[in-house]
Structure formats: structure tokens, C-alpha cells
Amino acid sequence: MVEIYRSKYYSLHQAANERAFYLDLGQKTVRMSLCQLLSLRHKVLSISIETHFDSDLNKHGFEVLMLCNKEHLFILNTLEIIDLKNLVEHGFVALGLSAEKETIAA
């Protein structure tokens, strides 16, 4: 297995002989196909971090994330969501499936 990217809390690995990806979330490792990884990317990038700082929209600051056709359920706090977004963005860049975002400094 080859490590694609490692963030503070999580890591993404690729098993070329199985044509699968493994997302290590600390407590659990989830095996995913490319389609499931793309679904994870869509779910993670659609989470609004701004709602975590508005007590009317997200009172407790947690996000419920279900993966692989509701086979896995995770409850993540704000810092874990930010880190997972970082892992997804950099992991897809490392795989060559996405372009790196440019940061504009003012």
C-alpha cells in the first residue's frame, strides 16, 4: 500500500493491486473504490465550515458524515472537518485528479 497523503488526523492510501483506496480515520480504516472516494470528496467539500461558527445553524459544532452507502458513520468536530477537507484536496492533487488551488494574498 502506498501512502498518498497524510494530514494531522487522517491518511489516504492506495492499494494498486486491489484497485482500492483506504482512508484511515484514526479509529477506523475504510476501504473505498474510486467512485466512493469521489463521493466522499463531494460530501466533504459541500460541508460549510461557516455554519460551525454560527450557533443558530450548528449548535454543537459537529458534523455527521456517512460513507460508502451509509455503511460507515462518523461524527466529526470542526477541526476534524477542516483537516478532512485538507486531506481530500491534497489527496486528489497527489493522485493527479485535481488541480491545486491558488491562494490569493492581498
Gaussian input, Z-matrix of N, CA and C with variables (Angstrom, degrees):
# hf/3-21g

backbone

0 1
 N
 C     1     B1
 C     2     B2     1     A1
 N     3     B3     2     A2     1     D1
 C     4     B4     3     A3     2     D2
 C     5     B5     4     A4     3     D3
 N     6     B6     5     A5     4     D4
 C     7     B7     6     A6     5     D5
 C     8     B8     7     A7     6     D6
 N     9     B9     8     A8     7     D7
 C    10    B10     9     A9     8     D8
 C    11    B11    10    A10     9     D9
 N    12    B12    11    A11    10    D10
 C    13    B13    12    A12    11    D11
 C    14    B14    13    A13    12    D12
 N    15    B15    14    A14    13    D13
 C    16    B16    15    A15    14    D14
 C    17    B17    16    A16    15    D15
 N    18    B18    17    A17    16    D16
 C    19    B19    18    A18    17    D17
 C    20    B20    19    A19    18    D18
 N    21    B21    20    A20    19    D19
 C    22    B22    21    A21    20    D20
 C    23    B23    22    A22    21    D21
 N    24    B24    23    A23    22    D22
 C    25    B25    24    A24    23    D23
 C    26    B26    25    A25    24    D24
 N    27    B27    26    A26    25    D25
 C    28    B28    27    A27    26    D26
 C    29    B29    28    A28    27    D27
 N    30    B30    29    A29    28    D28
 C    31    B31    30    A30    29    D29
 C    32    B32    31    A31    30    D30
 N    33    B33    32    A32    31    D31
 C    34    B34    33    A33    32    D32
 C    35    B35    34    A34    33    D33
 N    36    B36    35    A35    34    D34
 C    37    B37    36    A36    35    D35
 C    38    B38    37    A37    36    D36
 N    39    B39    38    A38    37    D37
 C    40    B40    39    A39    38    D38
 C    41    B41    40    A40    39    D39
 N    42    B42    41    A41    40    D40
 C    43    B43    42    A42    41    D41
 C    44    B44    43    A43    42    D42
 N    45    B45    44    A44    43    D43
 C    46    B46    45    A45    44    D44
 C    47    B47    46    A46    45    D45
 N    48    B48    47    A47    46    D46
 C    49    B49    48    A48    47    D47
 C    50    B50    49    A49    48    D48
 N    51    B51    50    A50    49    D49
 C    52    B52    51    A51    50    D50
 C    53    B53    52    A52    51    D51
 N    54    B54    53    A53    52    D52
 C    55    B55    54    A54    53    D53
 C    56    B56    55    A55    54    D54
 N    57    B57    56    A56    55    D55
 C    58    B58    57    A57    56    D56
 C    59    B59    58    A58    57    D57
 N    60    B60    59    A59    58    D58
 C    61    B61    60    A60    59    D59
 C    62    B62    61    A61    60    D60
 N    63    B63    62    A62    61    D61
 C    64    B64    63    A63    62    D62
 C    65    B65    64    A64    63    D63
 N    66    B66    65    A65    64    D64
 C    67    B67    66    A66    65    D65
 C    68    B68    67    A67    66    D66
 N    69    B69    68    A68    67    D67
 C    70    B70    69    A69    68    D68
 C    71    B71    70    A70    69    D69
 N    72    B72    71    A71    70    D70
 C    73    B73    72    A72    71    D71
 C    74    B74    73    A73    72    D72
 N    75    B75    74    A74    73    D73
 C    76    B76    75    A75    74    D74
 C    77    B77    76    A76    75    D75
 N    78    B78    77    A77    76    D76
 C    79    B79    78    A78    77    D77
 C    80    B80    79    A79    78    D78
 N    81    B81    80    A80    79    D79
 C    82    B82    81    A81    80    D80
 C    83    B83    82    A82    81    D81
 N    84    B84    83    A83    82    D82
 C    85    B85    84    A84    83    D83
 C    86    B86    85    A85    84    D84
 N    87    B87    86    A86    85    D85
 C    88    B88    87    A87    86    D86
 C    89    B89    88    A88    87    D87
 N    90    B90    89    A89    88    D88
 C    91    B91    90    A90    89    D89
 C    92    B92    91    A91    90    D90
 N    93    B93    92    A92    91    D91
 C    94    B94    93    A93    92    D92
 C    95    B95    94    A94    93    D93
 N    96    B96    95    A95    94    D94
 C    97    B97    96    A96    95    D95
 C    98    B98    97    A97    96    D96
 N    99    B99    98    A98    97    D97
 C   100   B100    99    A99    98    D98
 C   101   B101   100   A100    99    D99
 N   102   B102   101   A101   100   D100
 C   103   B103   102   A102   101   D101
 C   104   B104   103   A103   102   D102
 N   105   B105   104   A104   103   D103
 C   106   B106   105   A105   104   D104
 C   107   B107   106   A106   105   D105
 N   108   B108   107   A107   106   D106
 C   109   B109   108   A108   107   D107
 C   110   B110   109   A109   108   D108
 N   111   B111   110   A110   109   D109
 C   112   B112   111   A111   110   D110
 C   113   B113   112   A112   111   D111
 N   114   B114   113   A113   112   D112
 C   115   B115   114   A114   113   D113
 C   116   B116   115   A115   114   D114
 N   117   B117   116   A116   115   D115
 C   118   B118   117   A117   116   D116
 C   119   B119   118   A118   117   D117
 N   120   B120   119   A119   118   D118
 C   121   B121   120   A120   119   D119
 C   122   B122   121   A121   120   D120
 N   123   B123   122   A122   121   D121
 C   124   B124   123   A123   122   D122
 C   125   B125   124   A124   123   D123
 N   126   B126   125   A125   124   D124
 C   127   B127   126   A126   125   D125
 C   128   B128   127   A127   126   D126
 N   129   B129   128   A128   127   D127
 C   130   B130   129   A129   128   D128
 C   131   B131   130   A130   129   D129
 N   132   B132   131   A131   130   D130
 C   133   B133   132   A132   131   D131
 C   134   B134   133   A133   132   D132
 N   135   B135   134   A134   133   D133
 C   136   B136   135   A135   134   D134
 C   137   B137   136   A136   135   D135
 N   138   B138   137   A137   136   D136
 C   139   B139   138   A138   137   D137
 C   140   B140   139   A139   138   D138
 N   141   B141   140   A140   139   D139
 C   142   B142   141   A141   140   D140
 C   143   B143   142   A142   141   D141
 N   144   B144   143   A143   142   D142
 C   145   B145   144   A144   143   D143
 C   146   B146   145   A145   144   D144
 N   147   B147   146   A146   145   D145
 C   148   B148   147   A147   146   D146
 C   149   B149   148   A148   147   D147
 N   150   B150   149   A149   148   D148
 C   151   B151   150   A150   149   D149
 C   152   B152   151   A151   150   D150
 N   153   B153   152   A152   151   D151
 C   154   B154   153   A153   152   D152
 C   155   B155   154   A154   153   D153
 N   156   B156   155   A155   154   D154
 C   157   B157   156   A156   155   D155
 C   158   B158   157   A157   156   D156
 N   159   B159   158   A158   157   D157
 C   160   B160   159   A159   158   D158
 C   161   B161   160   A160   159   D159
 N   162   B162   161   A161   160   D160
 C   163   B163   162   A162   161   D161
 C   164   B164   163   A163   162   D162
 N   165   B165   164   A164   163   D163
 C   166   B166   165   A165   164   D164
 C   167   B167   166   A166   165   D165
 N   168   B168   167   A167   166   D166
 C   169   B169   168   A168   167   D167
 C   170   B170   169   A169   168   D168
 N   171   B171   170   A170   169   D169
 C   172   B172   171   A171   170   D170
 C   173   B173   172   A172   171   D171
 N   174   B174   173   A173   172   D172
 C   175   B175   174   A174   173   D173
 C   176   B176   175   A175   174   D174
 N   177   B177   176   A176   175   D175
 C   178   B178   177   A177   176   D176
 C   179   B179   178   A178   177   D177
 N   180   B180   179   A179   178   D178
 C   181   B181   180   A180   179   D179
 C   182   B182   181   A181   180   D180
 N   183   B183   182   A182   181   D181
 C   184   B184   183   A183   182   D182
 C   185   B185   184   A184   183   D183
 N   186   B186   185   A185   184   D184
 C   187   B187   186   A186   185   D185
 C   188   B188   187   A187   186   D186
 N   189   B189   188   A188   187   D187
 C   190   B190   189   A189   188   D188
 C   191   B191   190   A190   189   D189
 N   192   B192   191   A191   190   D190
 C   193   B193   192   A192   191   D191
 C   194   B194   193   A193   192   D192
 N   195   B195   194   A194   193   D193
 C   196   B196   195   A195   194   D194
 C   197   B197   196   A196   195   D195
 N   198   B198   197   A197   196   D196
 C   199   B199   198   A198   197   D197
 C   200   B200   199   A199   198   D198
 N   201   B201   200   A200   199   D199
 C   202   B202   201   A201   200   D200
 C   203   B203   202   A202   201   D201
 N   204   B204   203   A203   202   D202
 C   205   B205   204   A204   203   D203
 C   206   B206   205   A205   204   D204
 N   207   B207   206   A206   205   D205
 C   208   B208   207   A207   206   D206
 C   209   B209   208   A208   207   D207
 N   210   B210   209   A209   208   D208
 C   211   B211   210   A210   209   D209
 C   212   B212   211   A211   210   D210
 N   213   B213   212   A212   211   D211
 C   214   B214   213   A213   212   D212
 C   215   B215   214   A214   213   D213
 N   216   B216   215   A215   214   D214
 C   217   B217   216   A216   215   D215
 C   218   B218   217   A217   216   D216
 N   219   B219   218   A218   217   D217
 C   220   B220   219   A219   218   D218
 C   221   B221   220   A220   219   D219
 N   222   B222   221   A221   220   D220
 C   223   B223   222   A222   221   D221
 C   224   B224   223   A223   222   D222
 N   225   B225   224   A224   223   D223
 C   226   B226   225   A225   224   D224
 C   227   B227   226   A226   225   D225
 N   228   B228   227   A227   226   D226
 C   229   B229   228   A228   227   D227
 C   230   B230   229   A229   228   D228
 N   231   B231   230   A230   229   D229
 C   232   B232   231   A231   230   D230
 C   233   B233   232   A232   231   D231
 N   234   B234   233   A233   232   D232
 C   235   B235   234   A234   233   D233
 C   236   B236   235   A235   234   D234
 N   237   B237   236   A236   235   D235
 C   238   B238   237   A237   236   D236
 C   239   B239   238   A238   237   D237
 N   240   B240   239   A239   238   D238
 C   241   B241   240   A240   239   D239
 C   242   B242   241   A241   240   D240
 N   243   B243   242   A242   241   D241
 C   244   B244   243   A243   242   D242
 C   245   B245   244   A244   243   D243
 N   246   B246   245   A245   244   D244
 C   247   B247   246   A246   245   D245
 C   248   B248   247   A247   246   D246
 N   249   B249   248   A248   247   D247
 C   250   B250   249   A249   248   D248
 C   251   B251   250   A250   249   D249
 N   252   B252   251   A251   250   D250
 C   253   B253   252   A252   251   D251
 C   254   B254   253   A253   252   D252
 N   255   B255   254   A254   253   D253
 C   256   B256   255   A255   254   D254
 C   257   B257   256   A256   255   D255
 N   258   B258   257   A257   256   D256
 C   259   B259   258   A258   257   D257
 C   260   B260   259   A259   258   D258
 N   261   B261   260   A260   259   D259
 C   262   B262   261   A261   260   D260
 C   263   B263   262   A262   261   D261
 N   264   B264   263   A263   262   D262
 C   265   B265   264   A264   263   D263
 C   266   B266   265   A265   264   D264
 N   267   B267   266   A266   265   D265
 C   268   B268   267   A267   266   D266
 C   269   B269   268   A268   267   D267
 N   270   B270   269   A269   268   D268
 C   271   B271   270   A270   269   D269
 C   272   B272   271   A271   270   D270
 N   273   B273   272   A272   271   D271
 C   274   B274   273   A273   272   D272
 C   275   B275   274   A274   273   D273
 N   276   B276   275   A275   274   D274
 C   277   B277   276   A276   275   D275
 C   278   B278   277   A277   276   D276
 N   279   B279   278   A278   277   D277
 C   280   B280   279   A279   278   D278
 C   281   B281   280   A280   279   D279
 N   282   B282   281   A281   280   D280
 C   283   B283   282   A282   281   D281
 C   284   B284   283   A283   282   D282
 N   285   B285   284   A284   283   D283
 C   286   B286   285   A285   284   D284
 C   287   B287   286   A286   285   D285
 N   288   B288   287   A287   286   D286
 C   289   B289   288   A288   287   D287
 C   290   B290   289   A289   288   D288
 N   291   B291   290   A290   289   D289
 C   292   B292   291   A291   290   D290
 C   293   B293   292   A292   291   D291
 N   294   B294   293   A293   292   D292
 C   295   B295   294   A294   293   D293
 C   296   B296   295   A295   294   D294
 N   297   B297   296   A296   295   D295
 C   298   B298   297   A297   296   D296
 C   299   B299   298   A298   297   D297
 N   300   B300   299   A299   298   D298
 C   301   B301   300   A300   299   D299
 C   302   B302   301   A301   300   D300
 N   303   B303   302   A302   301   D301
 C   304   B304   303   A303   302   D302
 C   305   B305   304   A304   303   D303
 N   306   B306   305   A305   304   D304
 C   307   B307   306   A306   305   D305
 C   308   B308   307   A307   306   D306
 N   309   B309   308   A308   307   D307
 C   310   B310   309   A309   308   D308
 C   311   B311   310   A310   309   D309
 N   312   B312   311   A311   310   D310
 C   313   B313   312   A312   311   D311
 C   314   B314   313   A313   312   D312
 N   315   B315   314   A314   313   D313
 C   316   B316   315   A315   314   D314
 C   317   B317   316   A316   315   D315

   B1=1.4433
   B2=1.5285
   B3=1.3187
   B4=1.4598
   B5=1.5249
   B6=1.3141
   B7=1.4611
   B8=1.5274
   B9=1.3271
   B10=1.4555
   B11=1.5154
   B12=1.3307
   B13=1.4674
   B14=1.5279
   B15=1.3201
   B16=1.4624
   B17=1.5256
   B18=1.3281
   B19=1.4628
   B20=1.5271
   B21=1.3096
   B22=1.4603
   B23=1.5271
   B24=1.3381
   B25=1.4643
   B26=1.5259
   B27=1.3344
   B28=1.4579
   B29=1.5242
   B30=1.3343
   B31=1.4650
   B32=1.5263
   B33=1.3234
   B34=1.4610
   B35=1.5169
   B36=1.3403
   B37=1.4562
   B38=1.5231
   B39=1.3443
   B40=1.4577
   B41=1.5198
   B42=1.3226
   B43=1.4608
   B44=1.5241
   B45=1.3227
   B46=1.4631
   B47=1.5185
   B48=1.3221
   B49=1.4664
   B50=1.5320
   B51=1.3370
   B52=1.4573
   B53=1.5250
   B54=1.3228
   B55=1.4660
   B56=1.5229
   B57=1.3301
   B58=1.4588
   B59=1.5185
   B60=1.3213
   B61=1.4559
   B62=1.5204
   B63=1.3186
   B64=1.4604
   B65=1.5220
   B66=1.3063
   B67=1.4604
   B68=1.5176
   B69=1.3167
   B70=1.4596
   B71=1.5201
   B72=1.3233
   B73=1.4636
   B74=1.5191
   B75=1.3093
   B76=1.4579
   B77=1.5125
   B78=1.3278
   B79=1.4590
   B80=1.5205
   B81=1.3216
   B82=1.4537
   B83=1.5218
   B84=1.3221
   B85=1.4545
   B86=1.5202
   B87=1.3433
   B88=1.4552
   B89=1.5275
   B90=1.3440
   B91=1.4698
   B92=1.5253
   B93=1.3538
   B94=1.4611
   B95=1.5120
   B96=1.3221
   B97=1.4610
   B98=1.5345
   B99=1.3158
   B100=1.4591
   B101=1.5272
   B102=1.3119
   B103=1.4761
   B104=1.5178
   B105=1.3153
   B106=1.4634
   B107=1.5258
   B108=1.3293
   B109=1.4619
   B110=1.5269
   B111=1.3229
   B112=1.4641
   B113=1.5272
   B114=1.3210
   B115=1.4602
   B116=1.5285
   B117=1.3128
   B118=1.4711
   B119=1.5211
   B120=1.3171
   B121=1.4675
   B122=1.5227
   B123=1.3280
   B124=1.4702
   B125=1.5351
   B126=1.3168
   B127=1.4673
   B128=1.5204
   B129=1.3170
   B130=1.4666
   B131=1.5243
   B132=1.3252
   B133=1.4606
   B134=1.5257
   B135=1.3290
   B136=1.4634
   B137=1.5281
   B138=1.3287
   B139=1.4682
   B140=1.5176
   B141=1.3132
   B142=1.4604
   B143=1.5304
   B144=1.3179
   B145=1.4755
   B146=1.5237
   B147=1.3182
   B148=1.4632
   B149=1.5305
   B150=1.3359
   B151=1.4695
   B152=1.5267
   B153=1.3251
   B154=1.4668
   B155=1.5246
   B156=1.3154
   B157=1.4567
   B158=1.5305
   B159=1.3245
   B160=1.4603
   B161=1.5241
   B162=1.3192
   B163=1.4653
   B164=1.5242
   B165=1.3211
   B166=1.4643
   B167=1.5266
   B168=1.3258
   B169=1.4644
   B170=1.5293
   B171=1.3173
   B172=1.4642
   B173=1.5191
   B174=1.3116
   B175=1.4598
   B176=1.5302
   B177=1.3298
   B178=1.4601
   B179=1.5286
   B180=1.3071
   B181=1.4647
   B182=1.5147
   B183=1.3268
   B184=1.4568
   B185=1.5245
   B186=1.3201
   B187=1.4569
   B188=1.5226
   B189=1.3203
   B190=1.4653
   B191=1.5191
   B192=1.3207
   B193=1.4554
   B194=1.5220
   B195=1.3353
   B196=1.4631
   B197=1.5192
   B198=1.3335
   B199=1.4616
   B200=1.5201
   B201=1.3147
   B202=1.4644
   B203=1.5214
   B204=1.3352
   B205=1.4725
   B206=1.5249
   B207=1.3109
   B208=1.4760
   B209=1.5266
   B210=1.3212
   B211=1.4611
   B212=1.5239
   B213=1.3338
   B214=1.4628
   B215=1.5252
   B216=1.3196
   B217=1.4650
   B218=1.5215
   B219=1.3297
   B220=1.4596
   B221=1.5123
   B222=1.3168
   B223=1.4581
   B224=1.5174
   B225=1.3369
   B226=1.4593
   B227=1.5217
   B228=1.3312
   B229=1.4623
   B230=1.5268
   B231=1.3025
   B232=1.4678
   B233=1.5283
   B234=1.3347
   B235=1.4655
   B236=1.5282
   B237=1.3117
   B238=1.4639
   B239=1.5241
   B240=1.3257
   B241=1.4708
   B242=1.5305
   B243=1.3172
   B244=1.4685
   B245=1.5224
   B246=1.3350
   B247=1.4575
   B248=1.5305
   B249=1.3176
   B250=1.4669
   B251=1.5279
   B252=1.3305
   B253=1.4695
   B254=1.5301
   B255=1.3206
   B256=1.4558
   B257=1.5315
   B258=1.3221
   B259=1.4627
   B260=1.5243
   B261=1.3236
   B262=1.4678
   B263=1.5250
   B264=1.3241
   B265=1.4690
   B266=1.5224
   B267=1.3386
   B268=1.4622
   B269=1.5292
   B270=1.3202
   B271=1.4609
   B272=1.5113
   B273=1.3325
   B274=1.4613
   B275=1.5305
   B276=1.3208
   B277=1.4650
   B278=1.5298
   B279=1.3348
   B280=1.4678
   B281=1.5279
   B282=1.3262
   B283=1.4596
   B284=1.5319
   B285=1.3312
   B286=1.4517
   B287=1.5177
   B288=1.3428
   B289=1.4594
   B290=1.5217
   B291=1.3234
   B292=1.4586
   B293=1.5224
   B294=1.3134
   B295=1.4586
   B296=1.5235
   B297=1.3284
   B298=1.4608
   B299=1.5186
   B300=1.3274
   B301=1.4715
   B302=1.5163
   B303=1.3225
   B304=1.4605
   B305=1.5157
   B306=1.3132
   B307=1.4565
   B308=1.5192
   B309=1.2970
   B310=1.4682
   B311=1.5170
   B312=1.3154
   B313=1.4663
   B314=1.5216
   B315=1.2994
   B316=1.4713
   B317=1.4944
   A1=109.34
   A2=115.07
   A3=121.39
   A4=108.84
   A5=115.80
   A6=119.56
   A7=109.02
   A8=116.11
   A9=121.95
   A10=110.38
   A11=115.83
   A12=120.27
   A13=108.97
   A14=115.72
   A15=122.01
   A16=107.96
   A17=115.44
   A18=121.01
   A19=107.69
   A20=117.13
   A21=120.34
   A22=111.94
   A23=117.51
   A24=121.56
   A25=114.33
   A26=117.99
   A27=121.13
   A28=111.54
   A29=114.87
   A30=119.97
   A31=109.48
   A32=115.01
   A33=122.94
   A34=108.06
   A35=116.31
   A36=122.39
   A37=109.09
   A38=114.84
   A39=120.33
   A40=108.74
   A41=115.48
   A42=122.04
   A43=107.23
   A44=116.42
   A45=121.29
   A46=111.73
   A47=117.60
   A48=119.49
   A49=111.99
   A50=118.41
   A51=122.31
   A52=112.68
   A53=117.35
   A54=123.12
   A55=110.23
   A56=114.98
   A57=121.44
   A58=110.11
   A59=114.34
   A60=122.09
   A61=107.83
   A62=115.69
   A63=121.15
   A64=108.45
   A65=115.72
   A66=122.24
   A67=107.39
   A68=116.20
   A69=121.60
   A70=107.97
   A71=116.14
   A72=122.51
   A73=111.80
   A74=117.78
   A75=120.85
   A76=111.89
   A77=116.91
   A78=121.00
   A79=111.67
   A80=117.15
   A81=121.22
   A82=110.49
   A83=116.29
   A84=121.89
   A85=108.30
   A86=115.53
   A87=121.67
   A88=108.94
   A89=115.44
   A90=121.39
   A91=107.70
   A92=116.63
   A93=121.11
   A94=111.22
   A95=114.70
   A96=120.36
   A97=106.88
   A98=116.56
   A99=119.76
   A100=110.78
   A101=117.60
   A102=120.86
   A103=111.26
   A104=117.58
   A105=120.91
   A106=111.15
   A107=116.59
   A108=120.37
   A109=110.55
   A110=117.42
   A111=120.96
   A112=110.92
   A113=116.61
   A114=121.13
   A115=110.68
   A116=116.57
   A117=120.85
   A118=110.23
   A119=115.96
   A120=120.62
   A121=110.69
   A122=116.23
   A123=120.05
   A124=110.92
   A125=117.27
   A126=121.46
   A127=111.67
   A128=116.44
   A129=121.09
   A130=111.09
   A131=117.11
   A132=119.38
   A133=112.56
   A134=117.70
   A135=119.80
   A136=112.96
   A137=117.50
   A138=120.86
   A139=108.46
   A140=116.13
   A141=121.66
   A142=109.74
   A143=115.73
   A144=120.56
   A145=110.39
   A146=117.38
   A147=121.23
   A148=111.72
   A149=117.25
   A150=119.85
   A151=112.09
   A152=117.27
   A153=120.55
   A154=111.75
   A155=116.56
   A156=120.40
   A157=112.55
   A158=116.50
   A159=121.81
   A160=107.59
   A161=117.18
   A162=120.78
   A163=112.96
   A164=118.23
   A165=120.01
   A166=111.74
   A167=117.39
   A168=121.41
   A169=113.09
   A170=116.92
   A171=121.43
   A172=107.62
   A173=116.03
   A174=122.53
   A175=113.62
   A176=117.55
   A177=120.77
   A178=113.76
   A179=118.61
   A180=121.02
   A181=113.66
   A182=117.60
   A183=121.77
   A184=110.24
   A185=115.22
   A186=121.87
   A187=107.73
   A188=116.62
   A189=121.73
   A190=107.13
   A191=115.98
   A192=122.03
   A193=108.93
   A194=116.44
   A195=121.77
   A196=108.89
   A197=115.67
   A198=121.19
   A199=111.18
   A200=115.82
   A201=124.42
   A202=112.20
   A203=115.98
   A204=122.35
   A205=112.11
   A206=115.38
   A207=123.39
   A208=113.03
   A209=116.03
   A210=121.50
   A211=111.06
   A212=116.46
   A213=122.26
   A214=109.08
   A215=116.27
   A216=122.03
   A217=108.75
   A218=115.86
   A219=121.30
   A220=109.46
   A221=116.19
   A222=122.25
   A223=105.86
   A224=115.64
   A225=121.63
   A226=110.67
   A227=115.49
   A228=119.71
   A229=109.71
   A230=116.45
   A231=121.82
   A232=112.22
   A233=117.43
   A234=120.11
   A235=111.64
   A236=116.85
   A237=120.55
   A238=111.43
   A239=117.36
   A240=120.84
   A241=110.21
   A242=117.04
   A243=120.91
   A244=109.90
   A245=116.62
   A246=120.93
   A247=111.70
   A248=116.98
   A249=120.50
   A250=110.97
   A251=117.06
   A252=120.46
   A253=110.01
   A254=116.38
   A255=122.26
   A256=110.48
   A257=116.91
   A258=121.22
   A259=111.25
   A260=117.29
   A261=121.32
   A262=110.26
   A263=117.30
   A264=120.04
   A265=111.53
   A266=117.52
   A267=120.75
   A268=112.11
   A269=117.66
   A270=120.69
   A271=112.34
   A272=116.80
   A273=120.23
   A274=111.31
   A275=117.28
   A276=120.09
   A277=109.64
   A278=116.81
   A279=121.22
   A280=111.56
   A281=117.01
   A282=121.02
   A283=112.33
   A284=117.45
   A285=121.82
   A286=113.11
   A287=116.72
   A288=121.26
   A289=112.87
   A290=116.59
   A291=120.83
   A292=108.77
   A293=115.59
   A294=120.65
   A295=108.94
   A296=115.27
   A297=119.62
   A298=109.99
   A299=115.20
   A300=120.09
   A301=109.42
   A302=114.26
   A303=119.45
   A304=109.07
   A305=115.62
   A306=120.54
   A307=107.99
   A308=114.82
   A309=120.16
   A310=108.29
   A311=115.81
   A312=120.44
   A313=108.52
   A314=115.07
   A315=119.16
   A316=111.20
   D1=138.32
   D2=-178.45
   D3=-109.33
   D4=131.38
   D5=177.05
   D6=-78.55
   D7=124.19
   D8=179.76
   D9=-85.99
   D10=-49.52
   D11=-179.08
   D12=-157.14
   D13=145.35
   D14=176.94
   D15=-128.20
   D16=127.76
   D17=174.75
   D18=-106.96
   D19=-168.61
   D20=-177.44
   D21=-63.39
   D22=-43.47
   D23=-175.93
   D24=-104.60
   D25=-25.61
   D26=-168.37
   D27=-128.93
   D28=165.53
   D29=172.76
   D30=-145.57
   D31=151.06
   D32=-179.76
   D33=-119.98
   D34=127.77
   D35=-178.63
   D36=-123.77
   D37=154.82
   D38=176.36
   D39=-123.89
   D40=131.21
   D41=174.61
   D42=-107.69
   D43=100.84
   D44=-174.40
   D45=-66.45
   D46=-35.97
   D47=-178.01
   D48=-70.79
   D49=-21.77
   D50=178.12
   D51=-101.27
   D52=-10.22
   D53=-173.81
   D54=55.01
   D55=49.58
   D56=-177.74
   D57=-140.32
   D58=161.23
   D59=176.52
   D60=-118.74
   D61=149.09
   D62=179.01
   D63=-124.52
   D64=123.99
   D65=177.68
   D66=-104.88
   D67=114.20
   D68=179.32
   D69=-93.50
   D70=111.37
   D71=-177.80
   D72=-101.10
   D73=21.21
   D74=-179.99
   D75=88.35
   D76=-71.63
   D77=-178.53
   D78=-78.18
   D79=-23.58
   D80=-172.37
   D81=-151.45
   D82=145.86
   D83=173.89
   D84=-109.97
   D85=128.08
   D86=-175.85
   D87=-111.10
   D88=126.78
   D89=176.30
   D90=-86.50
   D91=133.65
   D92=-177.27
   D93=-137.59
   D94=147.31
   D95=169.47
   D96=-84.03
   D97=174.71
   D98=178.10
   D99=-62.90
   D100=-39.28
   D101=178.34
   D102=-62.31
   D103=-41.44
   D104=178.22
   D105=-67.96
   D106=-34.94
   D107=176.52
   D108=-66.66
   D109=-39.28
   D110=176.22
   D111=-65.06
   D112=-37.65
   D113=176.74
   D114=-64.85
   D115=-41.89
   D116=176.20
   D117=-59.39
   D118=-44.75
   D119=179.36
   D120=-57.75
   D121=-46.42
   D122=-179.82
   D123=-61.98
   D124=-44.63
   D125=-179.55
   D126=-63.48
   D127=-46.31
   D128=-176.20
   D129=-67.76
   D130=-44.02
   D131=-177.89
   D132=-72.30
   D133=-18.16
   D134=178.09
   D135=-87.79
   D136=-3.62
   D137=176.74
   D138=-75.74
   D139=127.70
   D140=179.89
   D141=-89.37
   D142=113.20
   D143=178.95
   D144=-67.40
   D145=-30.42
   D146=-178.36
   D147=-58.68
   D148=-34.08
   D149=-179.64
   D150=-66.37
   D151=-22.59
   D152=179.08
   D153=-70.90
   D154=-17.06
   D155=-179.33
   D156=-105.24
   D157=3.40
   D158=177.27
   D159=-113.29
   D160=110.02
   D161=-174.49
   D162=-65.49
   D163=-19.73
   D164=176.70
   D165=-75.72
   D166=-31.72
   D167=-177.66
   D168=-90.40
   D169=-35.22
   D170=-179.10
   D171=-142.69
   D172=87.61
   D173=-171.36
   D174=-59.84
   D175=-38.92
   D176=-173.12
   D177=-102.55
   D178=-11.31
   D179=178.43
   D180=76.71
   D181=27.12
   D182=178.20
   D183=-116.28
   D184=156.30
   D185=177.19
   D186=-129.50
   D187=134.53
   D188=176.83
   D189=-98.17
   D190=124.57
   D191=-177.31
   D192=-123.10
   D193=121.77
   D194=177.41
   D195=-108.71
   D196=131.85
   D197=-176.54
   D198=-119.85
   D199=156.41
   D200=172.08
   D201=53.53
   D202=61.77
   D203=178.38
   D204=56.75
   D205=45.66
   D206=177.33
   D207=63.31
   D208=25.25
   D209=177.71
   D210=-79.83
   D211=-30.26
   D212=-178.04
   D213=-126.93
   D214=138.80
   D215=179.88
   D216=-126.60
   D217=130.73
   D218=178.86
   D219=-130.28
   D220=141.24
   D221=174.34
   D222=-113.88
   D223=115.68
   D224=-172.88
   D225=-118.50
   D226=143.79
   D227=175.93
   D228=-87.86
   D229=-179.79
   D230=-175.09
   D231=-59.64
   D232=-45.96
   D233=-179.05
   D234=-64.61
   D235=-37.55
   D236=178.40
   D237=-68.22
   D238=-36.11
   D239=177.06
   D240=-65.58
   D241=-45.13
   D242=178.88
   D243=-59.94
   D244=-42.70
   D245=179.86
   D246=-67.31
   D247=-37.97
   D248=177.99
   D249=-67.22
   D250=-38.21
   D251=174.99
   D252=-60.90
   D253=-42.60
   D254=178.40
   D255=-61.53
   D256=-45.49
   D257=179.49
   D258=-61.94
   D259=-45.04
   D260=-178.68
   D261=-63.50
   D262=-47.64
   D263=-178.85
   D264=-61.61
   D265=-50.18
   D266=-177.58
   D267=-72.56
   D268=-32.02
   D269=177.79
   D270=-64.60
   D271=-42.06
   D272=178.84
   D273=-70.20
   D274=-32.51
   D275=174.99
   D276=-66.18
   D277=-43.44
   D278=179.79
   D279=-64.24
   D280=-33.30
   D281=177.77
   D282=-77.47
   D283=-12.22
   D284=-178.20
   D285=80.65
   D286=18.80
   D287=-179.04
   D288=-99.63
   D289=-0.21
   D290=-178.63
   D291=-152.95
   D292=156.16
   D293=176.28
   D294=-93.91
   D295=147.87
   D296=179.52
   D297=-71.14
   D298=137.04
   D299=179.90
   D300=-75.12
   D301=140.58
   D302=177.14
   D303=-89.29
   D304=140.25
   D305=177.74
   D306=-101.82
   D307=131.98
   D308=179.47
   D309=-101.17
   D310=119.81
   D311=178.51
   D312=-98.02
   D313=131.48
   D314=-179.00
   D315=-95.16

